[in-house]
Amino acid sequence: MDEQNTGAPRISRYETGLHDPDPKTAEAIAKALGLPLAYFYATSDPLAEIILLVAKMPEDRQREAVTALKAIAGKA
């Protein structure tokens, strides 16, 4: 997104789903927004929220969350 004349239209096409960014660009956008890359690929709002919450946890708490989610999924 270095060039001013091409950055905004490209982002707009990503936002509208007309085009997907290449992996390197997606990673740069995620980093610039302070979001985990996986957030962009969530297929539902609840999944996106889980990704955001878990990404903010320290790694030991992430492991606990995975264990808890596995237990919940087993009860579904």
PDB file of N, CA, C and O in Angstrom:
ATOM      1  N   MET A   1       0.823  -1.189   0.000  1.00  0.00           N
ATOM      2  CA  MET A   1       0.000   0.000   0.000  1.00  0.00           C
ATOM      3  C   MET A   1       0.871   1.258   0.000  1.00  0.00           C
ATOM      4  O   MET A   1       0.466   2.304   0.507  1.00  0.00           O
ATOM      5  N   ASP A   2       2.049   1.147  -0.563  1.00  0.00           N
ATOM      6  CA  ASP A   2       2.979   2.266  -0.547  1.00  0.00           C
ATOM      7  C   ASP A   2       2.524   3.419  -1.424  1.00  0.00           C
ATOM      8  O   ASP A   2       2.697   4.584  -1.067  1.00  0.00           O
ATOM      9  N   GLU A   3       1.951   3.100  -2.554  1.00  0.00           N
ATOM     10  CA  GLU A   3       1.559   4.167  -3.471  1.00  0.00           C
ATOM     11  C   GLU A   3       0.183   4.705  -3.086  1.00  0.00           C
ATOM     12  O   GLU A   3      -0.779   3.950  -2.945  1.00  0.00           O
ATOM     13  N   GLN A   4       0.109   6.015  -2.919  1.00  0.00           N
ATOM     14  CA  GLN A   4      -1.119   6.674  -2.471  1.00  0.00           C
ATOM     15  C   GLN A   4      -2.281   6.441  -3.437  1.00  0.00           C
ATOM     16  O   GLN A   4      -3.420   6.280  -2.997  1.00  0.00           O
ATOM     17  N   ASN A   5      -2.019   6.420  -4.722  1.00  0.00           N
ATOM     18  CA  ASN A   5      -3.091   6.316  -5.719  1.00  0.00           C
ATOM     19  C   ASN A   5      -3.639   4.902  -5.877  1.00  0.00           C
ATOM     20  O   ASN A   5      -4.716   4.724  -6.446  1.00  0.00           O
ATOM     21  N   THR A   6      -2.927   3.903  -5.391  1.00  0.00           N
ATOM     22  CA  THR A   6      -3.410   2.530  -5.546  1.00  0.00           C
ATOM     23  C   THR A   6      -3.864   1.908  -4.241  1.00  0.00           C
ATOM     24  O   THR A   6      -4.621   0.938  -4.266  1.00  0.00           O
ATOM     25  N   GLY A   7      -3.434   2.423  -3.111  1.00  0.00           N
ATOM     26  CA  GLY A   7      -3.755   1.826  -1.814  1.00  0.00           C
ATOM     27  C   GLY A   7      -5.237   1.822  -1.497  1.00  0.00           C
ATOM     28  O   GLY A   7      -5.792   0.774  -1.165  1.00  0.00           O
ATOM     29  N   ALA A   8      -5.890   2.969  -1.591  1.00  0.00           N
ATOM     30  CA  ALA A   8      -7.309   3.065  -1.219  1.00  0.00           C
ATOM     31  C   ALA A   8      -8.206   2.194  -2.103  1.00  0.00           C
ATOM     32  O   ALA A   8      -9.054   1.476  -1.573  1.00  0.00           O
ATOM     33  N   PRO A   9      -8.050   2.230  -3.423  1.00  0.00           N
ATOM     34  CA  PRO A   9      -8.897   1.355  -4.247  1.00  0.00           C
ATOM     35  C   PRO A   9      -8.666  -0.128  -3.961  1.00  0.00           C
ATOM     36  O   PRO A   9      -9.611  -0.916  -3.987  1.00  0.00           O
ATOM     37  N   ARG A  10      -7.421  -0.513  -3.690  1.00  0.00           N
ATOM     38  CA  ARG A  10      -7.138  -1.917  -3.386  1.00  0.00           C
ATOM     39  C   ARG A  10      -7.823  -2.329  -2.100  1.00  0.00           C
ATOM     40  O   ARG A  10      -8.451  -3.386  -2.045  1.00  0.00           O
ATOM     41  N   ILE A  11      -7.712  -1.514  -1.066  1.00  0.00           N
ATOM     42  CA  ILE A  11      -8.348  -1.822   0.212  1.00  0.00           C
ATOM     43  C   ILE A  11      -9.862  -1.921   0.023  1.00  0.00           C
ATOM     44  O   ILE A  11     -10.506  -2.804   0.589  1.00  0.00           O
ATOM     45  N   SER A  12     -10.417  -1.028  -0.760  1.00  0.00           N
ATOM     46  CA  SER A  12     -11.856  -1.045  -1.025  1.00  0.00           C
ATOM     47  C   SER A  12     -12.264  -2.359  -1.676  1.00  0.00           C
ATOM     48  O   SER A  12     -13.295  -2.930  -1.321  1.00  0.00           O
ATOM     49  N   ARG A  13     -11.473  -2.843  -2.620  1.00  0.00           N
ATOM     50  CA  ARG A  13     -11.785  -4.115  -3.279  1.00  0.00           C
ATOM     51  C   ARG A  13     -11.682  -5.279  -2.295  1.00  0.00           C
ATOM     52  O   ARG A  13     -12.441  -6.242  -2.403  1.00  0.00           O
ATOM     53  N   TYR A  14     -10.761  -5.206  -1.343  1.00  0.00           N
ATOM     54  CA  TYR A  14     -10.660  -6.248  -0.313  1.00  0.00           C
ATOM     55  C   TYR A  14     -11.892  -6.199   0.587  1.00  0.00           C
ATOM     56  O   TYR A  14     -12.466  -7.237   0.917  1.00  0.00           O
ATOM     57  N   GLU A  15     -12.295  -5.000   0.979  1.00  0.00           N
ATOM     58  CA  GLU A  15     -13.437  -4.833   1.884  1.00  0.00           C
ATOM     59  C   GLU A  15     -14.740  -5.327   1.254  1.00  0.00           C
ATOM     60  O   GLU A  15     -15.584  -5.906   1.939  1.00  0.00           O
ATOM     61  N   THR A  16     -14.899  -5.101  -0.033  1.00  0.00           N
ATOM     62  CA  THR A  16     -16.137  -5.508  -0.702  1.00  0.00           C
ATOM     63  C   THR A  16     -16.112  -6.967  -1.164  1.00  0.00           C
ATOM     64  O   THR A  16     -17.114  -7.485  -1.656  1.00  0.00           O
ATOM     65  N   GLY A  17     -14.975  -7.616  -1.005  1.00  0.00           N
ATOM     66  CA  GLY A  17     -14.863  -9.011  -1.396  1.00  0.00           C
ATOM     67  C   GLY A  17     -14.621  -9.212  -2.874  1.00  0.00           C
ATOM     68  O   GLY A  17     -14.668 -10.340  -3.365  1.00  0.00           O
ATOM     69  N   LEU A  18     -14.361  -8.127  -3.592  1.00  0.00           N
ATOM     70  CA  LEU A  18     -14.095  -8.233  -5.021  1.00  0.00           C
ATOM     71  C   LEU A  18     -12.764  -8.952  -5.275  1.00  0.00           C
ATOM     72  O   LEU A  18     -12.633  -9.720  -6.228  1.00  0.00           O
ATOM     73  N   HIS A  19     -11.795  -8.696  -4.419  1.00  0.00           N
ATOM     74  CA  HIS A  19     -10.481  -9.347  -4.505  1.00  0.00           C
ATOM     75  C   HIS A  19     -10.029  -9.717  -3.104  1.00  0.00           C
ATOM     76  O   HIS A  19     -10.446  -9.105  -2.121  1.00  0.00           O
ATOM     77  N   ASP A  20      -9.172 -10.723  -3.024  1.00  0.00           N
ATOM     78  CA  ASP A  20      -8.536 -11.095  -1.758  1.00  0.00           C
ATOM     79  C   ASP A  20      -7.074 -10.672  -1.823  1.00  0.00           C
ATOM     80  O   ASP A  20      -6.429 -10.800  -2.864  1.00  0.00           O
ATOM     81  N   PRO A  21      -6.555 -10.168  -0.710  1.00  0.00           N
ATOM     82  CA  PRO A  21      -5.142  -9.806  -0.709  1.00  0.00           C
ATOM     83  C   PRO A  21      -4.273 -11.064  -0.726  1.00  0.00           C
ATOM     84  O   PRO A  21      -4.682 -12.118  -0.240  1.00  0.00           O
ATOM     85  N   ASP A  22      -3.087 -10.942  -1.284  1.00  0.00           N
ATOM     86  CA  ASP A  22      -2.158 -12.054  -1.230  1.00  0.00           C
ATOM     87  C   ASP A  22      -1.733 -12.229   0.235  1.00  0.00           C
ATOM     88  O   ASP A  22      -1.907 -11.307   1.033  1.00  0.00           O
ATOM     89  N   PRO A  23      -1.180 -13.392   0.602  1.00  0.00           N
ATOM     90  CA  PRO A  23      -0.847 -13.640   2.010  1.00  0.00           C
ATOM     91  C   PRO A  23       0.058 -12.575   2.645  1.00  0.00           C
ATOM     92  O   PRO A  23      -0.153 -12.190   3.795  1.00  0.00           O
ATOM     93  N   LYS A  24       1.041 -12.111   1.917  1.00  0.00           N
ATOM     94  CA  LYS A  24       1.956 -11.096   2.457  1.00  0.00           C
ATOM     95  C   LYS A  24       1.200  -9.787   2.747  1.00  0.00           C
ATOM     96  O   LYS A  24       1.423  -9.159   3.782  1.00  0.00           O
ATOM     97  N   THR A  25       0.322  -9.385   1.848  1.00  0.00           N
ATOM     98  CA  THR A  25      -0.462  -8.166   2.043  1.00  0.00           C
ATOM     99  C   THR A  25      -1.444  -8.335   3.196  1.00  0.00           C
ATOM    100  O   THR A  25      -1.605  -7.428   4.013  1.00  0.00           O
ATOM    101  N   ALA A  26      -2.101  -9.491   3.265  1.00  0.00           N
ATOM    102  CA  ALA A  26      -3.042  -9.755   4.360  1.00  0.00           C
ATOM    103  C   ALA A  26      -2.328  -9.678   5.704  1.00  0.00           C
ATOM    104  O   ALA A  26      -2.867  -9.134   6.668  1.00  0.00           O
ATOM    105  N   GLU A  27      -1.131 -10.219   5.767  1.00  0.00           N
ATOM    106  CA  GLU A  27      -0.350 -10.179   7.002  1.00  0.00           C
ATOM    107  C   GLU A  27       0.018  -8.740   7.366  1.00  0.00           C
ATOM    108  O   GLU A  27      -0.024  -8.365   8.538  1.00  0.00           O
ATOM    109  N   ALA A  28       0.374  -7.943   6.374  1.00  0.00           N
ATOM    110  CA  ALA A  28       0.722  -6.540   6.622  1.00  0.00           C
ATOM    111  C   ALA A  28      -0.492  -5.749   7.109  1.00  0.00           C
ATOM    112  O   ALA A  28      -0.372  -4.916   8.008  1.00  0.00           O
ATOM    113  N   ILE A  29      -1.655  -6.006   6.519  1.00  0.00           N
ATOM    114  CA  ILE A  29      -2.882  -5.321   6.941  1.00  0.00           C
ATOM    115  C   ILE A  29      -3.226  -5.715   8.378  1.00  0.00           C
ATOM    116  O   ILE A  29      -3.563  -4.858   9.195  1.00  0.00           O
ATOM    117  N   ALA A  30      -3.142  -6.998   8.682  1.00  0.00           N
ATOM    118  CA  ALA A  30      -3.442  -7.466  10.034  1.00  0.00           C
ATOM    119  C   ALA A  30      -2.511  -6.815  11.051  1.00  0.00           C
ATOM    120  O   ALA A  30      -2.948  -6.368  12.111  1.00  0.00           O
ATOM    121  N   LYS A  31      -1.244  -6.769  10.719  1.00  0.00           N
ATOM    122  CA  LYS A  31      -0.268  -6.156  11.624  1.00  0.00           C
ATOM    123  C   LYS A  31      -0.563  -4.671  11.821  1.00  0.00           C
ATOM    124  O   LYS A  31      -0.507  -4.169  12.943  1.00  0.00           O
ATOM    125  N   ALA A  32      -0.875  -3.976  10.740  1.00  0.00           N
ATOM    126  CA  ALA A  32      -1.166  -2.539  10.824  1.00  0.00           C
ATOM    127  C   ALA A  32      -2.404  -2.263  11.670  1.00  0.00           C
ATOM    128  O   ALA A  32      -2.483  -1.233  12.339  1.00  0.00           O
ATOM    129  N   LEU A  33      -3.366  -3.175  11.641  1.00  0.00           N
ATOM    130  CA  LEU A  33      -4.611  -3.015  12.406  1.00  0.00           C
ATOM    131  C   LEU A  33      -4.534  -3.621  13.803  1.00  0.00           C
ATOM    132  O   LEU A  33      -5.459  -3.475  14.601  1.00  0.00           O
ATOM    133  N   GLY A  34      -3.424  -4.303  14.094  1.00  0.00           N
ATOM    134  CA  GLY A  34      -3.275  -4.937  15.396  1.00  0.00           C
ATOM    135  C   GLY A  34      -4.200  -6.122  15.591  1.00  0.00           C
ATOM    136  O   GLY A  34      -4.666  -6.385  16.700  1.00  0.00           O
ATOM    137  N   LEU A  35      -4.464  -6.838  14.500  1.00  0.00           N
ATOM    138  CA  LEU A  35      -5.361  -7.990  14.535  1.00  0.00           C
ATOM    139  C   LEU A  35      -4.606  -9.257  14.160  1.00  0.00           C
ATOM    140  O   LEU A  35      -3.629  -9.198  13.413  1.00  0.00           O
ATOM    141  N   PRO A  36      -5.048 -10.401  14.671  1.00  0.00           N
ATOM    142  CA  PRO A  36      -4.442 -11.647  14.215  1.00  0.00           C
ATOM    143  C   PRO A  36      -4.887 -11.930  12.778  1.00  0.00           C
ATOM    144  O   PRO A  36      -6.023 -11.637  12.405  1.00  0.00           O
ATOM    145  N   LEU A  37      -4.008 -12.487  11.996  1.00  0.00           N
ATOM    146  CA  LEU A  37      -4.317 -12.779  10.597  1.00  0.00           C
ATOM    147  C   LEU A  37      -5.549 -13.681  10.478  1.00  0.00           C
ATOM    148  O   LEU A  37      -6.355 -13.507   9.564  1.00  0.00           O
ATOM    149  N   ALA A  38      -5.694 -14.624  11.377  1.00  0.00           N
ATOM    150  CA  ALA A  38      -6.837 -15.556  11.324  1.00  0.00           C
ATOM    151  C   ALA A  38      -8.177 -14.838  11.400  1.00  0.00           C
ATOM    152  O   ALA A  38      -9.182 -15.349  10.906  1.00  0.00           O
ATOM    153  N   TYR A  39      -8.202 -13.668  12.008  1.00  0.00           N
ATOM    154  CA  TYR A  39      -9.447 -12.896  12.128  1.00  0.00           C
ATOM    155  C   TYR A  39     -10.078 -12.645  10.757  1.00  0.00           C
ATOM    156  O   TYR A  39     -11.299 -12.697  10.614  1.00  0.00           O
ATOM    157  N   PHE A  40      -9.247 -12.375   9.756  1.00  0.00           N
ATOM    158  CA  PHE A  40      -9.750 -12.069   8.415  1.00  0.00           C
ATOM    159  C   PHE A  40     -10.395 -13.277   7.740  1.00  0.00           C
ATOM    160  O   PHE A  40     -11.151 -13.124   6.780  1.00  0.00           O
ATOM    161  N   TYR A  41     -10.102 -14.457   8.232  1.00  0.00           N
ATOM    162  CA  TYR A  41     -10.593 -15.667   7.596  1.00  0.00           C
ATOM    163  C   TYR A  41     -11.706 -16.337   8.395  1.00  0.00           C
ATOM    164  O   TYR A  41     -12.153 -17.428   8.041  1.00  0.00           O
ATOM    165  N   ALA A  42     -12.154 -15.694   9.467  1.00  0.00           N
ATOM    166  CA  ALA A  42     -13.258 -16.240  10.264  1.00  0.00           C
ATOM    167  C   ALA A  42     -14.522 -16.265   9.400  1.00  0.00           C
ATOM    168  O   ALA A  42     -14.797 -15.332   8.646  1.00  0.00           O
ATOM    169  N   THR A  43     -15.263 -17.332   9.527  1.00  0.00           N
ATOM    170  CA  THR A  43     -16.456 -17.502   8.688  1.00  0.00           C
ATOM    171  C   THR A  43     -17.745 -17.078   9.383  1.00  0.00           C
ATOM    172  O   THR A  43     -18.827 -17.177   8.803  1.00  0.00           O
ATOM    173  N   SER A  44     -17.633 -16.604  10.625  1.00  0.00           N
ATOM    174  CA  SER A  44     -18.810 -16.112  11.342  1.00  0.00           C
ATOM    175  C   SER A  44     -18.362 -15.083  12.378  1.00  0.00           C
ATOM    176  O   SER A  44     -17.188 -15.026  12.744  1.00  0.00           O
ATOM    177  N   ASP A  45     -19.298 -14.281  12.837  1.00  0.00           N
ATOM    178  CA  ASP A  45     -18.980 -13.289  13.866  1.00  0.00           C
ATOM    179  C   ASP A  45     -18.549 -13.938  15.186  1.00  0.00           C
ATOM    180  O   ASP A  45     -17.593 -13.466  15.802  1.00  0.00           O
ATOM    181  N   PRO A  46     -19.222 -15.004  15.642  1.00  0.00           N
ATOM    182  CA  PRO A  46     -18.760 -15.636  16.884  1.00  0.00           C
ATOM    183  C   PRO A  46     -17.330 -16.177  16.769  1.00  0.00           C
ATOM    184  O   PRO A  46     -16.540 -16.050  17.705  1.00  0.00           O
ATOM    185  N   LEU A  47     -17.002 -16.776  15.628  1.00  0.00           N
ATOM    186  CA  LEU A  47     -15.647 -17.286  15.434  1.00  0.00           C
ATOM    187  C   LEU A  47     -14.637 -16.140  15.427  1.00  0.00           C
ATOM    188  O   LEU A  47     -13.558 -16.266  16.005  1.00  0.00           O
ATOM    189  N   ALA A  48     -14.973 -15.036  14.786  1.00  0.00           N
ATOM    190  CA  ALA A  48     -14.087 -13.874  14.771  1.00  0.00           C
ATOM    191  C   ALA A  48     -13.864 -13.346  16.186  1.00  0.00           C
ATOM    192  O   ALA A  48     -12.752 -12.956  16.539  1.00  0.00           O
ATOM    193  N   GLU A  49     -14.920 -13.336  16.991  1.00  0.00           N
ATOM    194  CA  GLU A  49     -14.805 -12.862  18.375  1.00  0.00           C
ATOM    195  C   GLU A  49     -13.913 -13.791  19.191  1.00  0.00           C
ATOM    196  O   GLU A  49     -13.095 -13.332  19.989  1.00  0.00           O
ATOM    197  N   ILE A  50     -14.071 -15.088  18.991  1.00  0.00           N
ATOM    198  CA  ILE A  50     -13.220 -16.054  19.696  1.00  0.00           C
ATOM    199  C   ILE A  50     -11.760 -15.840  19.320  1.00  0.00           C
ATOM    200  O   ILE A  50     -10.887 -15.843  20.188  1.00  0.00           O
ATOM    201  N   ILE A  51     -11.495 -15.657  18.047  1.00  0.00           N
ATOM    202  CA  ILE A  51     -10.122 -15.432  17.590  1.00  0.00           C
ATOM    203  C   ILE A  51      -9.531 -14.199  18.265  1.00  0.00           C
ATOM    204  O   ILE A  51      -8.394 -14.238  18.736  1.00  0.00           O
ATOM    205  N   LEU A  52     -10.290 -13.107  18.316  1.00  0.00           N
ATOM    206  CA  LEU A  52      -9.798 -11.880  18.951  1.00  0.00           C
ATOM    207  C   LEU A  52      -9.529 -12.091  20.436  1.00  0.00           C
ATOM    208  O   LEU A  52      -8.497 -11.664  20.952  1.00  0.00           O
ATOM    209  N   LEU A  53     -10.454 -12.747  21.115  1.00  0.00           N
ATOM    210  CA  LEU A  53     -10.286 -12.974  22.553  1.00  0.00           C
ATOM    211  C   LEU A  53      -9.081 -13.858  22.850  1.00  0.00           C
ATOM    212  O   LEU A  53      -8.270 -13.538  23.719  1.00  0.00           O
ATOM    213  N   VAL A  54      -8.968 -14.945  22.146  1.00  0.00           N
ATOM    214  CA  VAL A  54      -7.886 -15.887  22.402  1.00  0.00           C
ATOM    215  C   VAL A  54      -6.532 -15.279  22.018  1.00  0.00           C
ATOM    216  O   VAL A  54      -5.532 -15.534  22.689  1.00  0.00           O
ATOM    217  N   ALA A  55      -6.491 -14.499  20.973  1.00  0.00           N
ATOM    218  CA  ALA A  55      -5.232 -13.888  20.539  1.00  0.00           C
ATOM    219  C   ALA A  55      -4.664 -12.936  21.591  1.00  0.00           C
ATOM    220  O   ALA A  55      -3.452 -12.730  21.647  1.00  0.00           O
ATOM    221  N   LYS A  56      -5.521 -12.360  22.416  1.00  0.00           N
ATOM    222  CA  LYS A  56      -5.074 -11.418  23.447  1.00  0.00           C
ATOM    223  C   LYS A  56      -4.568 -12.118  24.708  1.00  0.00           C
ATOM    224  O   LYS A  56      -3.971 -11.479  25.574  1.00  0.00           O
ATOM    225  N   MET A  57      -4.802 -13.418  24.814  1.00  0.00           N
ATOM    226  CA  MET A  57      -4.409 -14.170  26.004  1.00  0.00           C
ATOM    227  C   MET A  57      -2.949 -14.600  25.920  1.00  0.00           C
ATOM    228  O   MET A  57      -2.415 -14.805  24.830  1.00  0.00           O
ATOM    229  N   PRO A  58      -2.311 -14.735  27.076  1.00  0.00           N
ATOM    230  CA  PRO A  58      -0.975 -15.355  27.064  1.00  0.00           C
ATOM    231  C   PRO A  58      -1.108 -16.824  26.640  1.00  0.00           C
ATOM    232  O   PRO A  58      -2.191 -17.404  26.728  1.00  0.00           O
ATOM    233  N   GLU A  59      -0.021 -17.409  26.188  1.00  0.00           N
ATOM    234  CA  GLU A  59      -0.063 -18.751  25.605  1.00  0.00           C
ATOM    235  C   GLU A  59      -0.612 -19.800  26.569  1.00  0.00           C
ATOM    236  O   GLU A  59      -1.328 -20.703  26.136  1.00  0.00           O
ATOM    237  N   ASP A  60      -0.302 -19.710  27.846  1.00  0.00           N
ATOM    238  CA  ASP A  60      -0.819 -20.713  28.781  1.00  0.00           C
ATOM    239  C   ASP A  60      -2.340 -20.620  28.895  1.00  0.00           C
ATOM    240  O   ASP A  60      -3.018 -21.639  29.022  1.00  0.00           O
ATOM    241  N   ARG A  61      -2.867 -19.419  28.850  1.00  0.00           N
ATOM    242  CA  ARG A  61      -4.329 -19.232  28.900  1.00  0.00           C
ATOM    243  C   ARG A  61      -4.963 -19.680  27.582  1.00  0.00           C
ATOM    244  O   ARG A  61      -6.091 -20.173  27.582  1.00  0.00           O
ATOM    245  N   GLN A  62      -4.259 -19.519  26.463  1.00  0.00           N
ATOM    246  CA  GLN A  62      -4.763 -19.999  25.178  1.00  0.00           C
ATOM    247  C   GLN A  62      -4.947 -21.514  25.232  1.00  0.00           C
ATOM    248  O   GLN A  62      -5.947 -22.044  24.747  1.00  0.00           O
ATOM    249  N   ARG A  63      -3.970 -22.207  25.827  1.00  0.00           N
ATOM    250  CA  ARG A  63      -4.083 -23.664  25.946  1.00  0.00           C
ATOM    251  C   ARG A  63      -5.292 -24.047  26.801  1.00  0.00           C
ATOM    252  O   ARG A  63      -6.003 -25.004  26.491  1.00  0.00           O
ATOM    253  N   GLU A  64      -5.517 -23.292  27.878  1.00  0.00           N
ATOM    254  CA  GLU A  64      -6.689 -23.543  28.727  1.00  0.00           C
ATOM    255  C   GLU A  64      -7.982 -23.320  27.935  1.00  0.00           C
ATOM    256  O   GLU A  64      -8.940 -24.082  28.072  1.00  0.00           O
ATOM    257  N   ALA A  65      -8.001 -22.278  27.114  1.00  0.00           N
ATOM    258  CA  ALA A  65      -9.186 -21.981  26.308  1.00  0.00           C
ATOM    259  C   ALA A  65      -9.449 -23.102  25.314  1.00  0.00           C
ATOM    260  O   ALA A  65     -10.599 -23.481  25.096  1.00  0.00           O
ATOM    261  N   VAL A  66      -8.407 -23.626  24.720  1.00  0.00           N
ATOM    262  CA  VAL A  66      -8.565 -24.736  23.767  1.00  0.00           C
ATOM    263  C   VAL A  66      -9.146 -25.954  24.486  1.00  0.00           C
ATOM    264  O   VAL A  66     -10.041 -26.619  23.964  1.00  0.00           O
ATOM    265  N   THR A  67      -8.642 -26.240  25.669  1.00  0.00           N
ATOM    266  CA  THR A  67      -9.157 -27.365  26.444  1.00  0.00           C
ATOM    267  C   THR A  67     -10.636 -27.166  26.761  1.00  0.00           C
ATOM    268  O   THR A  67     -11.434 -28.095  26.632  1.00  0.00           O
ATOM    269  N   ALA A  68     -10.996 -25.959  27.175  1.00  0.00           N
ATOM    270  CA  ALA A  68     -12.397 -25.661  27.497  1.00  0.00           C
ATOM    271  C   ALA A  68     -13.275 -25.774  26.259  1.00  0.00           C
ATOM    272  O   ALA A  68     -14.377 -26.318  26.330  1.00  0.00           O
ATOM    273  N   LEU A  69     -12.803 -25.271  25.136  1.00  0.00           N
ATOM    274  CA  LEU A  69     -13.598 -25.347  23.904  1.00  0.00           C
ATOM    275  C   LEU A  69     -13.763 -26.797  23.442  1.00  0.00           C
ATOM    276  O   LEU A  69     -14.820 -27.177  22.940  1.00  0.00           O
ATOM    277  N   LYS A  70     -12.722 -27.595  23.614  1.00  0.00           N
ATOM    278  CA  LYS A  70     -12.842 -29.008  23.267  1.00  0.00           C
ATOM    279  C   LYS A  70     -13.907 -29.696  24.121  1.00  0.00           C
ATOM    280  O   LYS A  70     -14.676 -30.522  23.628  1.00  0.00           O
ATOM    281  N   ALA A  71     -13.941 -29.346  25.397  1.00  0.00           N
ATOM    282  CA  ALA A  71     -14.954 -29.925  26.286  1.00  0.00           C
ATOM    283  C   ALA A  71     -16.356 -29.485  25.861  1.00  0.00           C
ATOM    284  O   ALA A  71     -17.284 -30.293  25.851  1.00  0.00           O
ATOM    285  N   ILE A  72     -16.508 -28.221  25.513  1.00  0.00           N
ATOM    286  CA  ILE A  72     -17.804 -27.720  25.054  1.00  0.00           C
ATOM    287  C   ILE A  72     -18.216 -28.396  23.754  1.00  0.00           C
ATOM    288  O   ILE A  72     -19.372 -28.785  23.590  1.00  0.00           O
ATOM    289  N   ALA A  73     -17.279 -28.533  22.839  1.00  0.00           N
ATOM    290  CA  ALA A  73     -17.582 -29.147  21.536  1.00  0.00           C
ATOM    291  C   ALA A  73     -17.987 -30.601  21.700  1.00  0.00           C
ATOM    292  O   ALA A  73     -18.818 -31.106  20.945  1.00  0.00           O
ATOM    293  N   GLY A  74     -17.410 -31.270  22.674  1.00  0.00           N
ATOM    294  CA  GLY A  74     -17.757 -32.660  22.930  1.00  0.00           C
ATOM    295  C   GLY A  74     -19.162 -32.816  23.455  1.00  0.00           C
ATOM    296  O   GLY A  74     -19.757 -33.887  23.339  1.00  0.00           O
ATOM    297  N   LYS A  75     -19.699 -31.756  24.033  1.00  0.00           N
ATOM    298  CA  LYS A  75     -21.059 -31.787  24.580  1.00  0.00           C
ATOM    299  C   LYS A  75     -22.099 -31.368  23.560  1.00  0.00           C
ATOM    300  O   LYS A  75     -23.299 -31.482  23.810  1.00  0.00           O
ATOM    301  N   ALA A  76     -21.647 -30.883  22.408  1.00  0.00           N
ATOM    302  CA  ALA A  76     -22.587 -30.357  21.397  1.00  0.00           C
ATOM    303  C   ALA A  76     -23.422 -31.446  20.787  1.00  0.00           C
ATOM    304  O   ALA A  76     -24.257 -31.175  19.925  1.00  0.00           O
TER     305      ALA A  76
END
